Amino acid sequence: MMDPMANLTAPGGQQQPGQAGTAPGEDSMEVFDMHAQMQNMQKMESIRSFMGIVSGCCAGILGLTDIRGIAFFVTMHLLVNGCLLGRVGGNIDKYRKGTGKVGFIMEGAQSSFMSFMLFWTLFYGLVYLF
């Protein structure tokens, strides 16, 4: 998303204050690619959807019911988002703009939960009812 190695220069090869490549501690201009942000968001959404499907299958096979199944989803959602945050080094602003860590963790919870519910009930029914 942001390219710290861009080393932007002004026309004529002179670096302007506030641009990348200046001395440490000075303001630097950020390079932000909207296409890269969209790819990052799509990849994270696919990971979360896959998490919802797999955790729903596991909850159904394990026979979790009521609050234990929902607690399993919350645990898995927090675990997967914690892994994603760890993968980016805890600096989510480097890869996407506009949300903090709490917003990042809560993002996609509803759609993941719908996938979780579908596969949870499907696999519970397949294993324990039929």
SEDONU-928757 format. One line per field, with one value per atom (N, C-alpha, C): atom name; residue number from 1; x, y, z; chain; residue in one letter. Coordinates in nm, 3 decimals, always signed. Example, Ala and Ser with C-alpha at 12.3 -4.5 7.8 and 13.67 -1.06 7.14 Angstrom:
at = [N  CA  C  N  CA  C]
i = [1  1  1  2  2  2]
xx = [+1.319  +1.230  +1.320  +1.285  +1.367  +1.290]
yy = [-0.569  -0.450  -0.330  -0.225  -0.106  +0.003]
zz = [+0.780  +0.780  +0.780  +0.708  +0.714  +0.787]
ch = [A  A  A  A  A  A]
aa = [a  a  a  s  s  s]
// end
This chain:
at = [N  CA  C  N  CA  C  N  CA  C  N  CA  C  N  CA  C  N  CA  C  N  CA  C  N  CA  C  N  CA  C  N  CA  C  N  CA  C  N  CA  C  N  CA  C  N  CA  C  N  CA  C  N  CA  C  N  CA  C  N  CA  C  N  CA  C  N  CA  C  N  CA  C  N  CA  C  N  CA  C  N  CA  C  N  CA  C  N  CA  C  N  CA  C  N  CA  C  N  CA  C  N  CA  C  N  CA  C  N  CA  C  N  CA  C  N  CA  C  N  CA  C  N  CA  C  N  CA  C  N  CA  C  N  CA  C  N  CA  C  N  CA  C  N  CA  C  N  CA  C  N  CA  C  N  CA  C  N  CA  C  N  CA  C  N  CA  C  N  CA  C  N  CA  C  N  CA  C  N  CA  C  N  CA  C  N  CA  C  N  CA  C  N  CA  C  N  CA  C  N  CA  C  N  CA  C  N  CA  C  N  CA  C  N  CA  C  N  CA  C  N  CA  C  N  CA  C  N  CA  C  N  CA  C  N  CA  C  N  CA  C  N  CA  C  N  CA  C  N  CA  C  N  CA  C  N  CA  C  N  CA  C  N  CA  C  N  CA  C  N  CA  C  N  CA  C  N  CA  C  N  CA  C  N  CA  C  N  CA  C  N  CA  C  N  CA  C  N  CA  C  N  CA  C  N  CA  C  N  CA  C  N  CA  C  N  CA  C  N  CA  C  N  CA  C  N  CA  C  N  CA  C  N  CA  C  N  CA  C  N  CA  C  N  CA  C  N  CA  C  N  CA  C  N  CA  C  N  CA  C  N  CA  C  N  CA  C  N  CA  C  N  CA  C  N  CA  C  N  CA  C  N  CA  C  N  CA  C  N  CA  C  N  CA  C  N  CA  C  N  CA  C  N  CA  C  N  CA  C  N  CA  C  N  CA  C  N  CA  C  N  CA  C  N  CA  C  N  CA  C  N  CA  C  N  CA  C  N  CA  C  N  CA  C  N  CA  C  N  CA  C  N  CA  C]
i = [1  1  1  2  2  2  3  3  3  4  4  4  5  5  5  6  6  6  7  7  7  8  8  8  9  9  9  10  10  10  11  11  11  12  12  12  13  13  13  14  14  14  15  15  15  16  16  16  17  17  17  18  18  18  19  19  19  20  20  20  21  21  21  22  22  22  23  23  23  24  24  24  25  25  25  26  26  26  27  27  27  28  28  28  29  29  29  30  30  30  31  31  31  32  32  32  33  33  33  34  34  34  35  35  35  36  36  36  37  37  37  38  38  38  39  39  39  40  40  40  41  41  41  42  42  42  43  43  43  44  44  44  45  45  45  46  46  46  47  47  47  48  48  48  49  49  49  50  50  50  51  51  51  52  52  52  53  53  53  54  54  54  55  55  55  56  56  56  57  57  57  58  58  58  59  59  59  60  60  60  61  61  61  62  62  62  63  63  63  64  64  64  65  65  65  66  66  66  67  67  67  68  68  68  69  69  69  70  70  70  71  71  71  72  72  72  73  73  73  74  74  74  75  75  75  76  76  76  77  77  77  78  78  78  79  79  79  80  80  80  81  81  81  82  82  82  83  83  83  84  84  84  85  85  85  86  86  86  87  87  87  88  88  88  89  89  89  90  90  90  91  91  91  92  92  92  93  93  93  94  94  94  95  95  95  96  96  96  97  97  97  98  98  98  99  99  99  100  100  100  101  101  101  102  102  102  103  103  103  104  104  104  105  105  105  106  106  106  107  107  107  108  108  108  109  109  109  110  110  110  111  111  111  112  112  112  113  113  113  114  114  114  115  115  115  116  116  116  117  117  117  118  118  118  119  119  119  120  120  120  121  121  121  122  122  122  123  123  123  124  124  124  125  125  125  126  126  126  127  127  127  128  128  128  129  129  129  130  130  130]
xx = [+0.082  +0.000  +0.086  +0.161  +0.247  +0.387  +0.454  +0.585  +0.691  +0.757  +0.859  +0.985  +0.996  +1.113  +1.091  +0.981  +0.948  +1.052  +1.107  +1.210  +1.168  +1.054  +0.999  +1.088  +1.106  +1.185  +1.107  +1.141  +1.077  +1.134  +1.067  +1.122  +1.263  +1.351  +1.489  +1.577  +1.520  +1.600  +1.623  +1.570  +1.588  +1.479  +1.517  +1.417  +1.361  +1.230  +1.161  +1.145  +1.145  +1.119  +0.981  +0.972  +0.846  +0.824  +0.922  +0.907  +0.991  +0.957  +1.032  +1.177  +1.264  +1.405  +1.473  +1.400  +1.460  +1.518  +1.578  +1.643  +1.541  +1.582  +1.491  +1.434  +1.308  +1.245  +1.172  +1.198  +1.128  +1.000  +0.905  +0.780  +0.810  +0.737  +0.755  +0.618  +0.615  +0.491  +0.465  +0.340  +0.305  +0.258  +0.296  +0.248  +0.138  +0.019  -0.096  -0.159  -0.174  -0.230  -0.367  -0.472  -0.608  -0.634  -0.572  -0.588  -0.531  -0.418  -0.357  -0.446  -0.509  -0.600  -0.719  -0.774  -0.888  -0.848  -0.729  -0.683  -0.664  -0.609  -0.591  -0.725  -0.824  -0.955  -1.022  -1.010  -1.069  -1.003  -0.873  -0.801  -0.842  -0.853  -0.894  -1.038  -1.125  -1.264  -1.274  -1.193  -1.196  -1.143  -1.043  -0.991  -1.098  -1.168  -1.273  -1.390  -1.427  -1.536  -1.497  -1.375  -1.327  -1.326  -1.287  -1.289  -1.430  -1.529  -1.667  -1.715  -1.679  -1.721  -1.655  -1.524  -1.452  -1.492  -1.505  -1.543  -1.687  -1.775  -1.912  -1.915  -1.834  -1.823  -1.772  -1.671  -1.614  -1.714  -1.786  -1.884  -1.997  -2.039  -2.144  -2.098  -1.978  -1.925  -1.901  -1.855  -1.831  -1.961  -2.072  -2.201  -2.224  -2.161  -2.180  -2.319  -2.386  -2.518  -2.524  -2.625  -2.652  -2.533  -2.502  -2.401  -2.261  -2.241  -2.108  -2.069  -2.165  -2.138  -2.105  -2.179  -2.153  -2.020  -1.990  -1.860  -1.746  -1.769  -1.669  -1.645  -1.754  -1.738  -1.660  -1.696  -1.627  -1.479  -1.450  -1.311  -1.234  -1.293  -1.226  -1.211  -1.313  -1.306  -1.192  -1.183  -1.076  -0.939  -0.932  -0.805  -0.758  -0.847  -0.810  -0.772  -0.849  -0.814  -0.687  -0.661  -0.535  -0.417  -0.437  -0.332  -0.310  -0.419  -0.404  -0.330  -0.363  -0.292  -0.145  -0.119  +0.020  +0.096  +0.026  +0.090  +0.134  +0.057  +0.093  +0.175  +0.216  +0.300  +0.225  +0.093  +0.013  -0.011  +0.046  +0.031  -0.067  -0.196  -0.299  -0.308  -0.271  -0.278  -0.182  -0.081  +0.014  -0.050  -0.149  -0.209  -0.349  -0.413  -0.544  -0.573  -0.649  -0.680  -0.821  -0.841  -0.975  -1.024  -0.961  -1.008  -0.892  -0.925  -0.826  -0.828  -0.764  -0.756  -0.892  -0.970  -1.102  -1.194  -1.190  -1.270  -1.229  -1.100  -1.049  -1.099  -1.099  -1.143  -1.293  -1.371  -1.516  -1.562  -1.478  -1.513  -1.534  -1.640  -1.667  -1.727  -1.755  -1.809  -1.948  -2.030  -2.167  -2.170  -2.096  -2.097  -2.033  -1.928  -1.867  -1.963  -2.040  -2.135  -2.246  -2.288  -2.391  -2.340  -2.217  -2.158  -2.142  -2.100  -2.084  -2.217  -2.325  -2.456  -2.503  -2.483  -2.525  -2.455  -2.323  -2.248  -2.258  -2.277  -2.297  -2.423  -2.534  -2.660  -2.656  -2.594  -2.584  -2.509  -2.390  -2.309  -2.365  -2.427  -2.491  -2.605  -2.683  -2.792  -2.742  -2.636  -2.582  -2.526  -2.459  -2.391  -2.486  -2.570  -2.647  -2.795  -2.850  -2.991  -3.020  -2.932  -2.960  -2.888]
yy = [-0.118  +0.000  +0.125  +0.143  +0.260  +0.212  +0.284  +0.241  +0.332  +0.289  +0.373  +0.382  +0.295  +0.296  +0.377  +0.452  +0.524  +0.630  +0.696  +0.797  +0.900  +0.963  +1.062  +1.186  +1.240  +1.362  +1.462  +1.587  +1.695  +1.695  +1.761  +1.769  +1.830  +1.771  +1.819  +1.743  +1.647  +1.565  +1.624  +1.741  +1.803  +1.752  +1.711  +1.666  +1.785  +1.783  +1.888  +1.846  +1.941  +1.904  +1.841  +1.739  +1.672  +1.554  +1.519  +1.404  +1.288  +1.169  +1.050  +1.066  +1.008  +1.015  +1.129  +1.206  +1.314  +1.254  +1.338  +1.292  +1.232  +1.136  +1.076  +1.181  +1.163  +1.254  +1.366  +1.391  +1.495  +1.437  +1.525  +1.480  +1.417  +1.313  +1.250  +1.228  +1.235  +1.216  +1.066  +1.024  +0.884  +0.852  +0.737  +0.689  +0.588  +0.610  +0.527  +0.477  +0.347  +0.286  +0.230  +0.287  +0.244  +0.102  +0.065  -0.070  -0.173  -0.142  -0.233  -0.245  -0.135  -0.141  -0.229  -0.218  -0.303  -0.451  -0.480  -0.620  -0.670  -0.585  -0.623  -0.650  -0.564  -0.582  -0.709  -0.737  -0.859  -0.984  -0.980  -1.096  -1.119  -1.013  -1.029  -1.076  -1.030  -1.075  -1.222  -1.267  -1.409  -1.496  -1.448  -1.521  -1.531  -1.421  -1.422  -1.511  -1.510  -1.597  -1.743  -1.775  -1.913  -1.953  -1.860  -1.886  -1.916  -1.842  -1.865  -2.002  -2.043  -2.173  -2.286  -2.279  -2.387  -2.395  -2.282  -2.286  -2.332  -2.300  -2.351  -2.503  -2.554  -2.700  -2.765  -2.707  -2.763  -2.759  -2.647  -2.635  -2.736  -2.758  -2.856  -2.998  -3.031  -3.166  -3.190  -3.087  -3.102  -3.106  -3.071  -3.076  -2.959  -2.847  -2.730  -2.671  -2.637  -2.577  -2.453  -2.373  -2.252  -2.157  -2.112  -2.008  -2.061  -2.193  -2.250  -2.238  -2.254  -2.237  -2.094  -2.001  -1.859  -1.818  -1.869  -1.841  -1.898  -2.013  -2.071  -1.979  -1.924  -1.830  -1.707  -1.647  -1.526  -1.556  -1.670  -1.707  -1.723  -1.792  -1.813  -1.681  -1.596  -1.466  -1.382  -1.377  -1.300  -1.361  -1.493  -1.561  -1.531  -1.541  -1.516  -1.370  -1.278  -1.136  -1.102  -1.169  -1.150  -1.198  -1.309  -1.359  -1.263  -1.205  -1.108  -0.984  -0.938  -0.822  -0.855  -0.976  -1.018  -1.025  -1.067  -1.078  -0.943  -0.837  -0.703  -0.628  -0.696  -0.635  -0.540  -0.552  -0.466  -0.328  -0.298  -0.166  -0.176  -0.176  -0.193  -0.071  +0.047  +0.168  +0.165  +0.082  +0.070  +0.002  -0.085  -0.163  -0.118  -0.042  +0.013  +0.136  +0.224  +0.352  +0.351  +0.429  +0.458  +0.379  +0.270  +0.194  +0.173  +0.171  +0.137  -0.013  -0.057  -0.200  -0.257  -0.181  -0.231  -0.242  -0.142  -0.147  -0.261  -0.288  -0.399  -0.532  -0.547  -0.672  -0.693  -0.586  -0.598  -0.608  -0.566  -0.569  -0.712  -0.734  -0.866  -0.965  -0.924  -1.017  -1.065  -0.976  -1.014  -1.113  -1.085  -1.178  -1.312  -1.309  -1.433  -1.512  -1.441  -1.509  -1.576  -1.513  -1.576  -1.706  -1.705  -1.829  -1.932  -1.887  -1.975  -2.043  -1.965  -2.020  -2.123  -2.093  -2.185  -2.320  -2.318  -2.443  -2.510  -2.431  -2.488  -2.573  -2.517  -2.592  -2.707  -2.688  -2.794  -2.914  -2.891  -3.003  -3.063  -2.983  -3.038  -3.132  -3.088  -3.172  -3.298  -3.288  -3.406  -3.508  -3.461  -3.552  -3.606  -3.521  -3.562  -3.590  -3.545  -3.566  -3.674  -3.694  -3.793  -3.920]
zz = [+0.000  +0.000  +0.000  +0.105  +0.111  +0.079  -0.003  -0.049  +0.010  +0.119  +0.179  +0.092  -0.007  -0.093  -0.220  -0.228  -0.351  -0.385  -0.284  -0.303  -0.408  -0.381  -0.473  -0.477  -0.594  -0.609  -0.690  -0.673  -0.749  -0.891  -0.984  -1.119  -1.116  -1.189  -1.191  -1.093  -1.019  -0.930  -0.793  -0.761  -0.630  -0.536  -0.417  -0.322  -0.247  -0.230  -0.157  -0.011  +0.082  +0.221  +0.233  +0.316  +0.336  +0.244  +0.162  +0.074  +0.125  +0.074  +0.112  +0.071  +0.147  +0.116  +0.189  +0.269  +0.347  +0.474  +0.554  +0.676  +0.771  +0.854  +0.950  +1.045  +1.080  +1.173  +1.102  +0.977  +0.905  +0.847  +0.814  +0.752  +0.617  +0.585  +0.455  +0.392  +0.261  +0.188  +0.176  +0.201  +0.192  +0.050  +0.003  -0.125  -0.094  -0.146  -0.114  -0.243  -0.255  -0.374  -0.342  -0.401  -0.374  -0.424  -0.535  -0.588  -0.490  -0.430  -0.332  -0.209  -0.167  -0.053  -0.082  -0.201  -0.238  -0.240  -0.290  -0.288  -0.146  -0.058  +0.082  +0.148  +0.123  +0.183  +0.132  +0.002  -0.053  +0.004  +0.019  +0.075  +0.221  +0.300  +0.439  +0.449  +0.361  +0.361  +0.325  +0.230  +0.194  +0.309  +0.380  +0.496  +0.604  +0.629  +0.732  +0.691  +0.564  +0.518  +0.533  +0.496  +0.511  +0.658  +0.746  +0.890  +0.937  +0.888  +0.927  +0.884  +0.763  +0.711  +0.790  +0.807  +0.877  +1.024  +1.090  +1.232  +1.248  +1.153  +1.157  +1.142  +1.051  +1.035  +1.163  +1.221  +1.345  +1.460  +1.474  +1.581  +1.563  +1.439  +1.414  +1.442  +1.399  +1.422  +1.570  +1.642  +1.786  +1.867  +1.804  +1.872  +1.966  +1.939  +2.024  +2.001  +2.109  +2.099  +2.187  +2.163  +2.242  +2.245  +2.365  +2.384  +2.358  +2.375  +2.349  +2.203  +2.112  +1.970  +1.934  +1.993  +1.966  +2.027  +2.145  +2.207  +2.122  +2.060  +1.970  +1.851  +1.794  +1.682  +1.725  +1.837  +1.884  +1.907  +1.967  +1.991  +1.860  +1.766  +1.637  +1.560  +1.566  +1.498  +1.556  +1.689  +1.752  +1.722  +1.719  +1.690  +1.548  +1.451  +1.311  +1.291  +1.349  +1.335  +1.409  +1.521  +1.591  +1.506  +1.436  +1.345  +1.229  +1.176  +1.068  +1.117  +1.238  +1.294  +1.318  +1.364  +1.384  +1.253  +1.148  +1.016  +0.963  +0.993  +0.947  +1.051  +1.154  +1.256  +1.348  +1.355  +1.441  +1.384  +1.271  +1.209  +1.093  +1.125  +1.022  +0.932  +0.981  +0.900  +0.782  +0.790  +0.680  +0.559  +0.584  +0.477  +0.438  +0.525  +0.490  +0.573  +0.516  +0.580  +0.637  +0.740  +0.788  +0.906  +0.945  +1.061  +1.156  +1.282  +1.383  +1.405  +1.511  +1.540  +1.579  +1.656  +1.697  +1.576  +1.490  +1.368  +1.278  +1.273  +1.192  +1.246  +1.378  +1.439  +1.421  +1.433  +1.420  +1.275  +1.183  +1.041  +0.994  +0.923  +0.867  +0.964  +1.087  +1.186  +1.145  +1.091  +1.057  +0.941  +0.836  +0.723  +0.760  +0.840  +0.886  +0.974  +1.055  +1.144  +1.064  +0.954  +0.871  +0.808  +0.760  +0.708  +0.818  +0.935  +1.049  +1.084  +1.092  +1.128  +1.026  +0.899  +0.794  +0.808  +0.820  +0.826  +0.963  +1.067  +1.200  +1.203  +1.156  +1.157  +1.057  +0.942  +0.842  +0.897  +0.952  +1.001  +1.129  +1.213  +1.333  +1.291  +1.193  +1.144  +1.077  +0.998  +0.931  +1.028  +1.132  +1.224  +1.331  +1.388  +1.505  +1.479  +1.366  +1.342  +1.240  +1.145  +1.040  +1.067]
ch = [A  A  A  A  A  A  A  A  A  A  A  A  A  A  A  A  A  A  A  A  A  A  A  A  A  A  A  A  A  A  A  A  A  A  A  A  A  A  A  A  A  A  A  A  A  A  A  A  A  A  A  A  A  A  A  A  A  A  A  A  A  A  A  A  A  A  A  A  A  A  A  A  A  A  A  A  A  A  A  A  A  A  A  A  A  A  A  A  A  A  A  A  A  A  A  A  A  A  A  A  A  A  A  A  A  A  A  A  A  A  A  A  A  A  A  A  A  A  A  A  A  A  A  A  A  A  A  A  A  A  A  A  A  A  A  A  A  A  A  A  A  A  A  A  A  A  A  A  A  A  A  A  A  A  A  A  A  A  A  A  A  A  A  A  A  A  A  A  A  A  A  A  A  A  A  A  A  A  A  A  A  A  A  A  A  A  A  A  A  A  A  A  A  A  A  A  A  A  A  A  A  A  A  A  A  A  A  A  A  A  A  A  A  A  A  A  A  A  A  A  A  A  A  A  A  A  A  A  A  A  A  A  A  A  A  A  A  A  A  A  A  A  A  A  A  A  A  A  A  A  A  A  A  A  A  A  A  A  A  A  A  A  A  A  A  A  A  A  A  A  A  A  A  A  A  A  A  A  A  A  A  A  A  A  A  A  A  A  A  A  A  A  A  A  A  A  A  A  A  A  A  A  A  A  A  A  A  A  A  A  A  A  A  A  A  A  A  A  A  A  A  A  A  A  A  A  A  A  A  A  A  A  A  A  A  A  A  A  A  A  A  A  A  A  A  A  A  A  A  A  A  A  A  A  A  A  A  A  A  A  A  A  A  A  A  A  A  A  A  A  A  A  A  A  A  A  A  A  A  A  A  A  A  A  A  A  A  A  A  A]
aa = [m  m  m  m  m  m  d  d  d  p  p  p  m  m  m  a  a  a  n  n  n  l  l  l  t  t  t  a  a  a  p  p  p  g  g  g  g  g  g  q  q  q  q  q  q  q  q  q  p  p  p  g  g  g  q  q  q  a  a  a  g  g  g  t  t  t  a  a  a  p  p  p  g  g  g  e  e  e  d  d  d  s  s  s  m  m  m  e  e  e  v  v  v  f  f  f  d  d  d  m  m  m  h  h  h  a  a  a  q  q  q  m  m  m  q  q  q  n  n  n  m  m  m  q  q  q  k  k  k  m  m  m  e  e  e  s  s  s  i  i  i  r  r  r  s  s  s  f  f  f  m  m  m  g  g  g  i  i  i  v  v  v  s  s  s  g  g  g  c  c  c  c  c  c  a  a  a  g  g  g  i  i  i  l  l  l  g  g  g  l  l  l  t  t  t  d  d  d  i  i  i  r  r  r  g  g  g  i  i  i  a  a  a  f  f  f  f  f  f  v  v  v  t  t  t  m  m  m  h  h  h  l  l  l  l  l  l  v  v  v  n  n  n  g  g  g  c  c  c  l  l  l  l  l  l  g  g  g  r  r  r  v  v  v  g  g  g  g  g  g  n  n  n  i  i  i  d  d  d  k  k  k  y  y  y  r  r  r  k  k  k  g  g  g  t  t  t  g  g  g  k  k  k  v  v  v  g  g  g  f  f  f  i  i  i  m  m  m  e  e  e  g  g  g  a  a  a  q  q  q  s  s  s  s  s  s  f  f  f  m  m  m  s  s  s  f  f  f  m  m  m  l  l  l  f  f  f  w  w  w  t  t  t  l  l  l  f  f  f  y  y  y  g  g  g  l  l  l  v  v  v  y  y  y  l  l  l  f  f  f]
// end
